[in-house]
Each structure stands twice: as structure tokens, then as C-alpha cells.
Amino acid sequence: MEKFKVFEPIYIIKRGKEIVNFFCSIYGINPNNRFSKFVKEYEKLYQNNDLPFFSSEKHIELLAGFKDFVELEMIYSSGIYKDASMSELKRLFDGNILHFGDANQTPRDLQFQFSIAALLKNNGCTVKMCEPDFIFHYDRIDYPVAAKRLSSQKKIEKRIKEAEKQISKYDNPGIIALSIENLFKQEDQIINNKPLSQSAEELDNRFINYTKQNFNKEYFNDRKYISAFFFYLSLPVCFKNSFYFGYVNRLIIVPIAPEGSCEFLKFKILGECL
């Protein structure tokens, strides 16, 4: 599954305020949260026609906030937040706009768990937010899903084992969902000044390059509790001298079952349909 969308400035501002106000008023979220800070800063810059210098730290921070806005909108539109505990929702809104070097990565971990579940639900799948991270219902089976953000090549095996341990407690085999964008160099976590037709292609190129560099075939062997891996990547896209921003994402499903088996074919079909 691969999608690309461009967002108009007025939409970002109005929709951002709507969503933030909803969570603050209904769930008592601190109004001085990272999503709210982004919307206010973006609106101020837009009204003053004061776009930060292209690829400057301020520009990168603005794009990071925009990416968070898009994923919060996915979470909001899916309704999966209704399954979450109050403490999880409050932690989701914690943290800084610019996540590079942020000591508190829990909000981004939750954001990934919620956004990939929202992505599946918004595409017609049935999901429920619960342990291990969420349950994905497919072909009459409830698959437990453990979602992990990867940030170091050295810790990939460790993170996969952690996820598998979570899933091993359940009766059915499960799915390990991995976010790989933090394996990228910082400059590769944004797509700069690419025409719309090339942004998705650029995302695919980075996806392929980084997975080849960082993943060994051994990671997928002897995973008796796992039916499939979901690899997910999402990046903001910016255009020179423009407040219009884009968002492109990619979900690749890798079945672990023997090739040709019913389980293998089932997840292969799912990957083609999403």
C-alpha cells in the first residue's frame, strides 16, 4: 500500500485546530501539547508569509510537526482512540515537535501503534486497540500485533525478539509491525522538492535501500509465533517556497509462512489489496 497526499495550508490550520480542540475538550488533554504548538506556529508563519529557510532547522521542525498532524488526523478519523486508555491518550500528546534527540520517545511509539492501526481500519480492516498493541482481525482470525519503532541497526534483532515475546502469550500467531524511518539519516527523513509523480518513487527507493542495508534474512527465520511482518514508512514532502506540504507512506507485508501455503497466500493477497 502506497499513498501520497498534498495538504493545503488552510486545511492544515482548520483541521488541526478542530482535532486538537476535540481531544483537549473531551479528553482533558493539555492544550499546550506538541500538536497544538505546531498548528499555532504554522498558522503564524503562514499569516505572516514567513516560510522558514528551505531545509533549515526551523523548516525541518515544521515538517516534523506536519507529519505528526497527518498521523493524528488518521487516528482521529479512524476512531481507534476510543479503545485507548486515558493515560495512553495523554502520553500520545506529550513530547517535543522535533523528535530527533528527544529523550521521551514514548509519545512517538504510541503514535506509530495508533497510526498503523488507524491506517488499517481506514482501509476497511477490523482492529481493536488492546494488548499486545492491537488486534487485527483478518479471515476469521484475530492476530495479535506488536508494533515497534526501529532506531538502530544494532537493535533490530532485539526489538523483533521483544515483539515476538509479546505475541507468544497469545493462542494465535501474530504480526510484527516495524516502523523503519528512524533507521534513515536525518536528511533522508524528508523528501525535498520532488514533483508529485516522483515522491512515491523516491520513497520506494529509500525503502529498498535501507531495508537491504539493515535487514538480514535471519531475522525472518524460525519465528514460530509470527505469521507476517508489516514494514511501514511515512515521510513528509516539502516544495520549495511553498506552505503546501505532502505526506507519502508505504506499507509492505512480508508473510513468514512457507511460500505457497494458505497462510502465505492470504497475507500476500492482503498486501496487494491494501
C-alpha positions in Angstrom: 0.0 0.0 0.0 1.4 3.4 -1.0 -0.4 6.7 -0.8 0.5 10.3 -1.4 -1.4 13.4 -0.5 -0.9 17.1 -0.6 -2.4 19.4 2.1 -3.4 23.0 1.6 -2.4 25.5 4.3 -6.0 26.5 5.2 -6.9 22.8 5.6 -3.9 22.1 7.9 -4.8 25.1 10.1 -8.6 24.5 10.4 -8.4 20.7 10.6 -5.6 20.9 13.1 -7.5 23.2 15.4 -10.6 21.0 15.1 -8.8 17.8 16.1 -6.7 19.4 18.9 -9.7 21.2 20.4 -11.7 17.9 20.3 -9.1 16.0 22.4 -8.5 18.9 24.7 -12.2 19.4 25.4 -13.4 15.8 25.5 -10.3 14.1 27.0 -8.8 16.8 29.0 -5.5 16.9 27.0 -3.1 19.7 28.0 -3.8 22.4 25.3 0.0 23.2 25.3 0.8 19.9 23.5 3.1 19.3 20.6 0.3 19.1 18.0 -1.2 22.4 19.2 2.2 24.1 19.2 2.7 23.0 15.5 -0.7 24.3 14.4 -0.2 27.7 16.1 3.3 28.1 14.7 2.3 27.0 11.2 -0.6 29.5 11.3 1.6 32.3 12.5 4.2 31.7 9.8 1.5 31.3 7.1 -0.3 34.5 8.0 3.0 36.4 8.0 4.1 34.7 4.8 7.3 33.9 6.7 8.2 30.4 5.5 11.5 29.2 7.2 14.6 29.0 5.0 14.4 25.8 3.0 16.0 22.8 4.9 16.8 25.0 7.9 16.3 23.5 11.4 13.1 25.6 11.7 11.8 24.2 8.4 12.6 20.6 9.4 10.8 21.2 12.7 7.8 22.5 10.9 7.7 19.4 8.6 8.1 17.1 11.6 5.0 18.8 13.2 3.2 18.4 9.9 3.8 14.7 9.8 2.5 14.4 13.3 -0.6 16.3 12.3 -1.3 13.9 9.4 -1.0 10.9 11.6 -3.1 12.4 14.4 -5.8 13.0 11.7 -5.6 9.4 10.7 -6.0 8.4 14.3 -8.9 10.8 14.8 -10.8 9.8 11.6 -10.5 6.1 12.4 -12.0 6.4 15.9 -9.5 3.9 17.3 -8.6 6.3 20.1 -12.0 5.3 21.7 -10.3 2.0 22.7 -7.3 3.7 24.3 -6.9 4.4 28.0 -6.8 8.0 29.2 -3.2 7.6 30.2 -2.3 6.4 26.7 -4.0 9.4 25.1 -2.3 11.8 27.4 1.1 10.3 26.7 0.4 10.4 22.9 0.2 14.2 23.2 3.5 14.5 25.2 6.9 15.1 23.7 8.5 17.8 21.5 7.7 18.7 17.9 11.2 17.8 16.7 11.7 14.2 17.8 15.4 13.9 16.9 17.2 13.6 20.2 14.0 13.8 22.3 14.6 11.8 25.4 11.0 10.9 25.7 10.2 8.6 22.7 7.1 7.0 24.2 4.7 9.5 22.5 6.1 8.6 19.1 6.0 4.8 19.9 2.3 5.3 20.7 1.8 7.4 17.6 3.2 4.6 15.5 1.0 2.0 17.2 -2.1 4.1 16.8 -1.4 5.4 13.3 -0.7 2.0 11.7 -3.8 0.6 13.4 -5.7 3.6 12.0 -4.3 3.1 8.6 -5.6 -0.5 8.5 -9.0 0.5 9.9 -9.4 3.4 7.5 -8.8 0.8 4.7 -11.7 -1.3 5.8 -9.9 -3.7 8.2 -11.1 -4.5 11.7 -8.8 -3.6 14.6 -9.1 -3.1 18.3 -6.6 -1.3 20.5 -5.5 -3.7 23.2 -2.6 -5.9 24.3 0.0 -6.6 22.9 -0.5 -3.3 20.9 -3.6 -4.0 18.9 -5.6 -6.9 17.5 -6.0 -7.2 13.7 -9.0 -9.3 12.6 -8.4 -10.9 9.2 -10.0 -14.0 7.5 -11.9 -15.0 10.7 -8.7 -14.9 12.8 -7.7 -12.4 15.5 -4.0 -11.6 15.0 -2.1 -10.0 17.9 0.1 -7.2 16.7 3.2 -5.9 18.3 4.4 -2.6 16.9 8.0 -1.4 17.2 9.8 1.7 16.0 13.4 0.9 15.0 16.1 3.5 15.6 19.3 1.5 15.5 20.5 -1.3 13.1 22.3 -2.9 16.1 19.0 -3.3 18.0 16.8 -4.7 15.2 17.1 -8.3 16.3 16.4 -7.3 20.0 13.3 -5.3 19.0 12.0 -8.3 16.9 12.6 -10.6 19.8 10.7 -8.3 22.2 7.8 -8.2 19.8 7.8 -12.0 19.4 7.8 -12.4 23.2 4.7 -10.2 23.5 2.9 -12.2 20.8 3.9 -15.6 22.2 1.5 -15.2 25.1 -1.5 -15.5 22.7 -3.2 -18.5 21.2 -2.9 -17.3 17.6 0.3 -16.4 15.7 0.7 -12.7 15.3 2.2 -9.8 13.3 5.2 -7.7 14.0 4.8 -4.2 12.7 8.0 -2.2 12.2 8.5 1.5 11.6 11.8 1.9 9.8 12.1 5.7 9.1 14.3 6.3 12.2 16.9 4.0 10.6 17.3 6.7 8.0 19.8 9.5 8.2 18.1 12.7 9.4 18.3 14.3 5.9 16.6 11.2 4.4 13.5 11.5 6.7 12.2 14.3 4.5 11.5 14.3 0.7 12.6 17.7 -0.6 11.3 19.4 -3.7 10.2 16.4 -5.7 7.3 16.6 -8.2 4.3 14.7 -7.0 4.9 11.9 -9.6 8.4 11.3 -8.2 7.7 11.5 -4.4 6.3 7.9 -4.1 9.1 6.6 -6.3 11.7 8.3 -4.1 10.1 6.8 -1.0 10.3 3.3 -2.6 14.0 3.9 -3.4 14.8 4.8 0.1 12.7 1.9 1.5 14.5 -0.6 -0.7 18.0 0.8 0.0 17.6 0.9 3.8 15.9 -2.5 4.1 18.8 -4.0 2.1 21.3 -2.3 4.3 19.7 -3.1 7.6 17.8 -6.4 7.4 19.2 -9.9 7.3 17.3 -12.9 6.1 18.0 -14.5 9.5 15.6 -12.0 11.1 12.7 -13.9 9.4 13.7 -17.4 10.2 12.3 -19.7 12.9 9.6 -17.2 14.0 7.1 -19.8 15.1 4.8 -17.3 16.7 4.8 -14.9 13.7 2.6 -15.0 10.6 3.8 -11.8 8.9 5.9 -8.7 9.2 4.4 -5.3 8.4 7.1 -2.8 7.3 5.9 0.8 7.4 7.5 4.0 6.3 6.0 7.5 6.2 7.7 10.8 5.2 6.7 14.4 4.9 7.2 16.1 1.5 8.0 19.8 1.0 8.1 22.0 -2.0 10.5 25.0 -2.4 9.0 28.3 -1.3 5.6 26.7 -0.5 3.4 26.2 2.5 1.8 23.3 0.8 3.2 20.1 2.3 2.8 16.5 1.2 2.7 13.1 3.0 3.7 9.8 1.5 3.5 6.4 3.2 4.3 2.8 2.3 3.2 -0.5 3.9 4.8 -3.7 2.8 3.6 -7.1 4.1 6.1 -10.0 4.3 4.5 -13.4 5.1 6.6 -15.7 7.2 4.7 -18.9 6.5 6.1 -21.3 3.8 5.7 -19.9 0.3 2.6 -21.4 -1.3 0.9 -22.2 1.9 -2.6 -20.9 2.6 -1.2 -18.5 5.3 1.4 -17.2 2.9 -1.1 -16.6 0.1 -3.6 -15.0 2.5 -1.1 -12.3 3.6 0.2 -11.9 0.0 -3.4 -11.1 -1.1 -3.8 -8.7 1.8 -0.7 -6.8 0.8 -2.0 -6.5 -2.8 -5.4 -5.3 -1.6 -4.4 -2.6 0.8 
